[in-house]
């Protein structure tokens, strides 16, 4: 939202400076002093300064306001910790093609919808067991051992946190 507002204001400032510069050109009114070379130079420098400030300042402001904070925001306004943020990335790589999970914008059709599984109340231990052993103890569609160790725990933590939100 703030990025859009700054973008619009920047182009408004550039447009107004162009209009004002255009209004200053042309024949001077009768009886007025002719415009000096210094005045024209000052106007040119002023417009160049506005364009430079807007051209550098606006992108810089947008970059600052679009920091890494978005990676820590989960579905339903949940703030994710480092483990869950890593779990989100791993889920996107390994699980999103099969499972549906609104927190990751995943719409897989093969595996179950994790937002509705167990009423959306998934426990990390349940998810971790599915990751390590697969479904039907490896004889189902989900194979065993997709992730191991900390990676499996991170994904289980993430899914349990955002499922159903």
Secondary structure, 3 states (H helix, E strand, C coil): CHHHHHHHHHHHHHHHHHHHHHHHCCCCCCCCCCCCHHHHHHHHHHHHHHHHHHHHHHHHHHHHHCCHHHHHECHHHCECCHHHHHHHHHHHHHCCCCCEEHHHCEECCCCCECCCHHHHCCCHHHHHHHHHHCHHHHCCCCCCCCCCHHHHHHHHHHHHHHCCC
